[in-house]
């Protein structure tokens, strides 16, 4: 996977294993493996670690004790993943608490979450709260189906997305390929936005800096169903 990233023109990469009830996030083990892989690839690729952080009680308690180990490159940006089955009603309060801790929550692959995709105002409310949005490159190219692609492109157009990530898992079914998605975004939204979502913003998050590109949020232009009234 590291070699495929190098071949794709990637210079920096963050390994983000899950941290959830199903997958235990062993920070010390992750850092050990990070060191081994960095030695193997040398200066051809800069590696860092983080995690895909699931919102559960145990994780939130661990976050309050030591947030940096969960963050991208141990800075202040945190990938936040939501369950496909339920999103707690107090989620906005939890995300706000993270910000009070000095963290920048990044909502990961909302276009592949059935609840977020089916609740039009949910993602915009979190972005207006100060969170950031990230879609998967394979969603942009249609690999995850037309519904995920339509949502990803719609949210990019609305200014709700600040990052496009590989979300790679392996070299076959979920490879690390960003260039095809970059080409789609560049064709639809121009060079400036493509560079921002694939390079400028990710590198700023990697270094723990403020994002250089924050798009203006625009309303959804999809036509709304006409209301029907009954009079008695």
N, C-alpha and C positions, 0 to 999 in steps of 0.2 A: 504493500500500500504506500509506503514511503517512496519507493521508486516510481510508482504511478503518479504520485503527486509531483515529483520532480519533473517527470516527463510532461506533465500538464502545465508546467510553468509556475507551480506553487513554490513560494520561498519560505513561508511560515505556516505552521499547522498546529492546531490545538487538539490533543486527544481528549475526548470527553466521554468516558464511560458513564453508564447510568448510575445514579445514586437513588435507590428506591427500596421499597419493601422486598422486592424480588431480587434485586442485585445490590449486594453490599458494596459500598464504596470504601475500599481500603487505600487510604491516601499514601501510606508508607510504601505499600506494594506498587502503587501506580508510579510513584516517584522513582522507585528502584528500576522499574521497567523503562521508564522514560530515560534514565541515565544510560541504560544498556543500549537502547535504540539510537540515542543521540551519538554515542561513540561509534556505532556502526555506520551511520550516514555521514558523520563528520560535518563539514561546513556546507554540504550540499543542500541542507534543509534545517531550518531552525524549528525545534520542537518545544512545545509547552503542554501543560496539562490543565484540565478543568473537569467539569462533569455535566451531565444532563440531570438537573436537580428536580426531583419530584416533590410536590408539596404534600408532606405528611408530618405528623407530630414529631416523630423521631428526627427527621431531617431538619425541621425548623429549630428544634432544641440544639442540635449539633451546630447549626448555622450561627446561632447566637453565641456559642462558645468559641468558635473559630471559623469565621466566614471565608477567610482567604483561601483555605485549602480547596474549597469548592469552586472558586472563581476562575475565570479564564486567565491563565498565566499568573495565578495568585494575585491578581490586581483587584478590580472592583466591579467587573461585569459578570453576571451570573445567568447561565442558561436555565430557564424555568420551563419544565414540561408538565402538561396537564393530562389527567386521566381521560380516556375516551368514554368513561361511564358516568362520571359525576364531577362537577366543579362546585366547590363549597360556596355558599352565598356570601361569605365574608372574605372572598379572595381579594377584592380590591383593598380591603384593610390590611391583609397580609402583605400584599405587594407594596403598599405604602410603608409598612413597618420596615421592609427591606431597604427602602430608600432612606428612611431615617437612620439606618445603620451605615449609610454611605455607599450602598450597593446600587447598581444599575441592572434591574431585571430585564432579561431578553426573553420574550415569549417565543418558544421554538415551535417550528412547523405547525402553526395554527391551521393552515390549509388542509392538514391531514387529521385534524381533530373534529369529529362529527358534531360535538356540542358547540364548539366555537364557530364552525362553519355555518351551523344552522341557527345561530343566534346573532343576527346582524350587528347589534350595538355593542357586543361584548368586547371584541378586540379594540374598536375605536375608543371605548371608555378607558381601557388599560393604557393605551398609547397616550391619551390626553392626560392620564395620571402621571405620566413621565416614564413609562416603560418603553421598550423598543421591540420591534417585530423582526422575526427572522423566518424566511421560508427556505425550503430545500431546493437545491438546484434541479433534482430529478422531477420535482413537482412542476417547475417552470417549463421543462421540456416535455411534460406529459407522461413521464414514466409511471407516475402514481395515478394516472387516469385523468379524464377530461375535467372532472369536478374539482380535483385538487389544483389542476393547472389554471382553471378559470378563476378560482378563489385567489391563488397566488398572484396572478397578473392583475386582478381587480384591486387587490390590496396594495400592490406596488403603485398602481395608478393613483390610488386614493392617498398615498403618502403615509401608509401605515407600516411600511417595511423598511428596515434600515440595514439589513444584512441578507445575503444569500449564501448559504453554507452547503457543503457537500453532504453532510450527515452520512458519510461513508461507513459501511460496516465490513466490507470485504472487497476482493478484487473482481468479483463476478456479478452477483445479484445486486449489490449496493456499492459500486466502485466510486472512487474519488475522481469524478469528472465535473469540472466547473466550466470549461470552455464552451460547451454547447449551450448551457444556460446563459452564460455571459453574452453570447451572440444573440440569443432571443431578446434579452433585456435591452441590449444596445440597439437592436433593430426597432423595438417598440417604443423605447423611452429615451434613446440617445446616449451618447458617449459619457456625458457627465454623470448621469444616474447610474449607468453600468459600472463605471470606475468607483463610484461612491459605495455601492452595495457589495461589490466583490473585492475591493482593495482598500480604499481610503478609510471607511468606517471600521472594517475588520482590523486593520492595522492599528487604528486608534484604540480600539477595545483591547487589543493585544498588549498595548503599552499602558493601558489604564488612563488614557486621555479622554477629554470631551470629544464627542463625535463631530467631525468637520461638516457633515452633511445631515441636516434634519429637514426633511421635506415638509411642505405645508400640507396639512390634512384637509382633504376636500370631501364633500359629501358624496354618498353613493348616488350615482345618476340613474340607477335602474328604475324603471317606472314602477310605481306602487299600485297595488290592486285598488280598484275603485271601491269606495265604501257604499254599502247599500243600506237604506233606511226604510223602515216600515212606519206608516202613519195610521193611526186609528181614529 
